[in-house]
Amino acid sequence: MEQEPSSINDALAQIQFARAQLSATGAADVEKGQLDALERQVMSGKISAQEAMDKVRRMLEGRQDYH
């Protein structure tokens, strides 16, 4: 089933927001790579937009718990 473009756009926007948040707080190289991979996966349809947004949310939440 094809995803709605708005869902994909929402996921990509959330990935960009996460990049900005992580950059502002000194992102590790692995975090940048994870976001790049998520972006590629959602664009290619390998994962759903919702799954990508969930992963971004968990990444940011995990970082808050760590710091």
Secondary structure by P-SEA (a helix, b strand, c coil): ccccaaaaaaaaaaaaaaaaaaaaacccaaaaaaaaaaaaaaaaccccaaaaaaaaaaaaaaaaaac
